[in-house]
Amino acid sequence: MLVLKHDFSRLSGEKVKRVLAIPSLLGRDLMRKFKLIYSEAKEYVALESKNASELAL
């Protein structure tokens, strides 16, 4: 199991709200719509839309 911790220090209030709207445990439905991108070396985590019509976070 991989646990990620949010770093809100560089985010605006609106972006913090969007991050907090993501479920803590990524369910199957969410994982079917988005691809989780994680790089420990770059300290980067993102959800990428798998479908061009979806709005990525």
One Martini backbone bead per residue (centre of mass of N, CA, C, O) as a GRO file, in nm:
protein
   57
    1MET     BB    1   0.097   0.036   0.022
    2LEU     BB    2   0.029   0.372  -0.066
    3VAL     BB    3   0.118   0.684   0.089
    4LEU     BB    4  -0.012   1.013   0.071
    5LYS     BB    5   0.091   1.356   0.113
    6HIS     BB    6  -0.011   1.667   0.148
    7ASP     BB    7   0.107   1.984  -0.004
    8PHE     BB    8  -0.027   2.314   0.062
    9SER     BB    9   0.194   2.550   0.041
   10ARG     BB   10   0.144   2.596  -0.301
   11LEU     BB   11  -0.167   2.647  -0.257
   12SER     BB   12  -0.464   2.745  -0.308
   13GLY     BB   13  -0.772   2.738  -0.175
   14GLU     BB   14  -0.910   2.605  -0.424
   15LYS     BB   15  -0.705   2.369  -0.458
   16VAL     BB   16  -0.746   2.246  -0.183
   17LYS     BB   17  -1.046   2.174  -0.223
   18ARG     BB   18  -0.997   1.981  -0.464
   19VAL     BB   19  -0.819   1.779  -0.314
   20LEU     BB   20  -1.026   1.717  -0.077
   21ALA     BB   21  -1.242   1.586  -0.284
   22ILE     BB   22  -1.069   1.350  -0.281
   23PRO     BB   23  -1.052   1.050  -0.210
   24SER     BB   24  -0.852   0.875  -0.001
   25LEU     BB   25  -0.961   0.628  -0.156
   26LEU     BB   26  -0.912   0.488  -0.455
   27GLY     BB   27  -1.144   0.395  -0.654
   28ARG     BB   28  -1.246   0.227  -0.926
   29ASP     BB   29  -1.393   0.458  -1.069
   30LEU     BB   30  -1.153   0.658  -1.061
   31MET     BB   31  -0.935   0.463  -1.191
   32ARG     BB   32  -1.093   0.446  -1.470
   33LYS     BB   33  -1.064   0.769  -1.535
   34PHE     BB   34  -0.773   0.771  -1.399
   35LYS     BB   35  -0.426   0.849  -1.374
   36LEU     BB   36  -0.167   0.774  -1.169
   37ILE     BB   37   0.097   1.003  -1.087
   38TYR     BB   38   0.429   0.904  -0.962
   39SER     BB   39   0.717   1.093  -0.814
   40GLU     BB   40   0.961   1.091  -0.588
   41ALA     BB   41   1.198   1.247  -0.721
   42LYS     BB   42   0.986   1.500  -0.805
   43GLU     BB   43   0.750   1.542  -0.613
   44TYR     BB   44   0.494   1.392  -0.779
   45VAL     BB   45   0.131   1.430  -0.812
   46ALA     BB   46  -0.129   1.287  -1.031
   47LEU     BB   47  -0.425   1.330  -1.228
   48GLU     BB   48  -0.513   1.172  -1.532
   49SER     BB   49  -0.684   1.180  -1.808
   50LYS     BB   50  -0.816   0.923  -2.022
   51ASN     BB   51  -1.029   1.138  -2.120
   52ALA     BB   52  -1.078   1.421  -2.303
   53SER     BB   53  -1.372   1.485  -2.164
   54GLU     BB   54  -1.227   1.505  -1.909
   55LEU     BB   55  -1.156   1.660  -1.604
   56ALA     BB   56  -0.870   1.750  -1.478
   57LEU     BB   57  -0.690   1.819  -1.170
   0.00000   0.00000   0.00000
